[in-house]
């Protein structure tokens, strides 16, 4: 396992931004593409004047339009400025379908397990069973959100764990890359008034995803996991996704928070729960152990490349 380049040793034929400049480039591309995307969504009735999506259709449009615009800008940067191939950002060919589908199932299962633990601890009261099944329109919306979350989660993983992490690693080292990319991920998911535990869990989410991708030497698995996690969280239990309502009835069972916010996450949903914190911490430890074991077995050297700049 080569932690000097991660994913692929194929060289960049263009210019790589310095370690501290790379997150700035990412942030600028996000802002530049977000402005026209927001105007488009508001103009066609998918979002209100504050940028909040209107209903399930608005959320679907937000997930597809905003993130696709951002991805196109990042892809252009990778292709024309850095001149790198897809393998260098974790999109390696072997095992792509199996990795993504396995991660997708794992995302659904792990989020369901987190919700089940909160429920068993007395955090939720059950309501209607399979309420979405009574509405064909709701099932169509849930299917649309499935596609939307695949687009959104995949693009976030390509940008943060794929491009940004690998670019910073090549200029500095993998630890610096994970820290900087995770901090930017947390910043872009921060909102005013957000509880501290939610912010902490978002950071842990990013560290967990980084550890998984480095351990697997590709981003296919974590792309699928992120999509499955977000989708079942938004549609499975009638619970908020970090304070956001998907606007559809529950696919499985409608749950009503009945315990303290520390346990349930309150208005922020399960991602604001201490149970989620424990899950991410355990996951980070597991993948860190896998990375250490692989490095020991392969006898790799994790030195900083000559001429590294921060």
C-alpha positions in Angstrom: 0.0 0.0 0.0 1.6 3.2 -1.2 0.5 6.1 1.0 2.5 8.7 -1.0 0.1 8.7 -3.9 -2.8 6.5 -2.8 -5.1 4.8 -5.3 -2.7 4.9 -8.3 0.9 5.9 -8.8 0.1 7.2 -12.3 1.7 10.7 -12.5 -0.1 14.0 -12.9 0.9 15.5 -16.2 -0.2 19.0 -15.2 -0.1 21.2 -12.2 -1.1 20.1 -8.7 -2.1 22.8 -6.2 -0.1 23.1 -3.0 -1.6 21.3 0.0 -3.2 24.3 1.6 -4.3 25.7 -1.7 -6.2 22.6 -2.8 -9.2 23.1 -0.3 -9.4 26.7 -1.5 -9.7 25.6 -5.1 -12.4 23.1 -4.1 -14.3 25.8 -2.1 -14.1 28.3 -5.0 -15.4 25.7 -7.5 -18.3 24.9 -5.1 -19.3 28.6 -4.7 -19.0 29.4 -8.4 -21.2 26.5 -9.4 -23.7 26.8 -6.5 -24.8 30.3 -7.5 -26.2 29.5 -10.9 -27.6 26.2 -9.6 -29.4 28.0 -6.8 -30.8 30.5 -9.3 -32.0 27.7 -11.5 -33.7 25.8 -8.7 -35.5 28.9 -7.4 -36.5 30.0 -11.0 -38.2 26.7 -11.7 -39.9 26.3 -8.3 -37.7 23.6 -6.9 -36.4 25.8 -4.0 -37.6 28.8 -2.0 -35.9 32.2 -1.7 -33.7 30.9 1.1 -32.5 28.0 -1.1 -34.4 25.3 0.8 -35.8 22.6 -1.5 -39.6 22.4 -1.9 -40.9 18.9 -1.3 -39.4 15.6 -2.6 -39.1 17.0 -6.2 -37.2 20.0 -5.0 -34.8 17.8 -3.0 -34.3 15.5 -6.1 -33.5 18.5 -8.3 -31.1 19.9 -5.6 -29.3 16.6 -5.4 -28.9 16.3 -9.1 -28.5 19.8 -10.4 -26.3 21.4 -7.8 -23.9 18.4 -7.4 -23.7 17.7 -11.1 -22.6 21.3 -11.8 -20.0 21.1 -9.1 -18.7 17.7 -10.4 -18.4 19.1 -14.0 -16.2 22.0 -12.7 -14.0 19.6 -10.7 -13.8 17.2 -13.6 -12.6 20.0 -15.9 -10.0 21.0 -13.3 -8.7 17.4 -13.0 -8.7 16.9 -16.8 -7.2 20.2 -17.9 -5.2 21.6 -15.0 -3.9 18.5 -13.1 -4.2 16.2 -16.2 -4.8 13.1 -14.1 -6.7 9.9 -15.0 -9.7 8.5 -13.1 -7.6 5.8 -11.4 -5.6 8.5 -9.5 -8.7 9.7 -7.8 -9.9 6.3 -6.6 -12.0 5.3 -9.6 -10.0 2.2 -10.4 -11.6 -0.3 -12.8 -11.3 -3.7 -11.0 -14.2 -4.4 -8.7 -16.2 -1.2 -9.4 -19.7 -2.7 -9.6 -19.1 -5.1 -6.7 -17.6 -2.5 -4.5 -20.3 0.1 -5.2 -23.2 -2.4 -4.8 -21.7 -3.9 -1.6 -21.2 -0.4 -0.2 -24.8 0.5 -1.0 -26.1 -2.5 0.9 -23.7 -1.7 3.8 -25.0 1.9 3.9 -28.6 0.8 4.2 -27.8 -1.9 6.8 -25.5 0.3 9.0 -27.9 3.2 9.1 -30.8 0.9 9.9 -28.7 -0.6 12.7 -28.0 2.8 14.2 -31.7 3.6 14.1 -32.5 0.2 15.6 -30.1 0.8 18.5 -31.7 4.2 19.2 -35.1 2.6 19.1 -34.1 -0.2 21.4 -32.7 2.3 23.9 -36.1 4.0 24.1 -35.4 6.9 21.7 -38.3 6.3 19.3 -42.0 5.4 19.4 -43.2 3.4 16.3 -46.0 4.8 14.2 -47.5 3.5 10.9 -46.0 0.5 9.2 -45.0 0.9 5.5 -47.0 4.2 5.0 -45.3 4.9 1.7 -46.8 1.7 0.3 -50.2 3.3 0.4 -49.2 6.0 -2.1 -47.9 5.2 -5.6 -46.7 8.8 -5.8 -44.7 8.4 -2.7 -43.0 5.3 -4.0 -42.1 7.1 -7.3 -40.6 10.0 -5.2 -38.6 7.5 -3.1 -37.3 5.9 -6.2 -36.4 9.3 -7.6 -34.6 10.2 -4.3 -32.7 6.9 -4.6 -31.2 8.1 -7.9 -30.7 11.6 -6.5 -28.7 10.3 -3.5 -26.6 8.1 -5.6 -25.6 11.2 -7.7 -25.1 13.4 -4.6 -23.1 10.9 -2.5 -21.0 9.6 -5.4 -20.0 13.1 -6.4 -19.2 14.1 -2.8 -16.9 11.0 -2.5 -15.3 11.7 -5.8 -14.5 15.3 -4.8 -13.5 14.8 -1.2 -12.1 11.3 -0.8 -11.1 11.0 -4.4 -9.8 14.2 -5.9 -9.0 16.4 -2.9 -7.5 13.7 -0.7 -5.3 12.3 -3.5 -4.2 15.8 -4.6 -3.1 16.9 -1.2 -1.4 13.5 -0.5 0.8 14.0 -3.6 1.8 17.4 -2.4 2.2 16.6 1.3 1.2 13.3 3.0 -1.9 11.3 3.6 -2.5 12.5 7.1 -2.5 16.1 6.1 -4.8 15.2 3.2 -7.3 13.4 5.4 -7.4 16.3 7.9 -7.8 19.1 5.4 -10.4 17.3 3.2 -12.4 16.3 6.3 -12.3 19.8 7.7 -13.6 21.3 4.4 -16.3 18.6 4.2 -17.4 19.6 7.7 -17.3 23.3 6.9 -19.5 22.8 3.8 -22.0 20.9 5.8 -22.1 23.4 8.7 -25.1 25.6 9.3 -25.7 28.4 11.9 -27.2 27.0 15.1 -26.1 23.5 14.3 -25.6 21.5 17.6 -22.0 20.7 18.4 -22.6 16.9 18.3 -23.9 17.2 14.7 -20.8 19.1 13.6 -18.6 16.5 15.4 -20.5 13.6 13.7 -20.1 15.2 10.3 -16.3 15.4 10.9 -16.3 11.8 12.1 -18.3 10.9 9.0 -15.6 12.4 6.8 -12.8 10.6 8.7 -14.7 7.3 8.5 -15.1 7.7 4.7 -11.5 8.6 4.3 -10.3 5.6 6.3 -12.5 3.3 4.3 -11.3 4.6 0.9 -7.6 4.5 1.9 -8.1 1.0 3.3 -9.8 -0.2 0.1 -7.4 1.8 -2.2 -10.4 3.0 -4.1 -13.6 5.0 -3.5 -16.3 2.6 -5.0 -17.3 1.0 -1.7 -17.6 4.3 0.3 -19.5 5.9 -2.6 -22.1 3.1 -2.4 -22.2 3.3 1.4 -22.7 7.0 1.5 -25.6 6.8 -1.0 -27.3 3.9 0.8 -26.9 5.7 4.2 -28.3 9.0 3.0 -31.2 7.4 1.0 -32.5 5.1 3.8 -32.1 7.9 6.3 -34.1 10.3 4.2 -36.9 7.8 3.2 -36.9 4.8 5.6 -38.2 6.1 8.9 -39.8 9.5 8.5 -36.7 11.1 10.3 -34.9 14.3 9.3 -31.5 14.1 7.5 -29.4 16.5 9.5 -32.5 18.8 9.9 -33.8 18.3 6.4 -37.2 16.8 5.7 -37.3 14.7 2.5 -41.0 15.2 2.2 -42.1 11.6 1.7 -43.8 9.1 4.1 -41.6 6.4 5.6 -40.7 3.4 3.4 -40.5 1.0 6.4 -41.9 2.4 9.7 -42.7 5.9 10.8 -40.7 6.7 14.0 -41.4 9.6 16.4 -38.5 10.8 18.7 -39.4 10.0 22.3 -36.1 10.2 24.1 -33.5 12.9 24.9 -31.9 14.7 22.0 -28.5 13.3 22.9 -29.9 9.8 22.1 -32.2 10.6 19.1 -30.5 13.6 17.6 -33.7 15.6 18.0 -34.6 17.9 15.1 -31.3 16.9 13.4 -32.2 13.2 13.1 -30.0 10.2 13.9 -26.8 11.9 12.6 -27.1 14.1 15.7 -27.2 11.1 18.0 -24.4 9.8 20.3 -25.1 6.4 18.9 -24.0 7.7 15.5 -20.8 9.0 17.2 -20.0 5.6 18.6 -20.6 4.0 15.2 -18.2 6.3 13.4 -15.5 6.0 16.1 -15.7 2.2 15.9 -15.6 2.3 12.1 -12.6 4.6 12.1 -10.7 2.3 14.5 -11.6 -0.7 12.3 -10.4 0.8 9.0 -7.3 2.3 10.7 -6.4 -1.2 11.9 -6.9 -2.5 8.4 -4.6 0.1 6.9 -1.9 -0.6 9.5 -2.2 -4.3 8.9 -1.9 -3.9 5.1 1.1 -1.6 5.5 2.8 -4.1 7.8 2.0 -7.0 5.4 3.3 -5.2 2.4 6.2 -3.5 4.1 5.4 -0.1 2.5 7.1 3.1 3.4 5.0 6.1 4.2 7.6 8.9 3.8 6.8 12.4 2.6 7.6 12.9 -1.0 10.6 15.1 -1.8 9.7 18.7 -2.5 6.4 18.4 -0.6 4.8 21.8 -0.1 2.1 22.8 2.4 
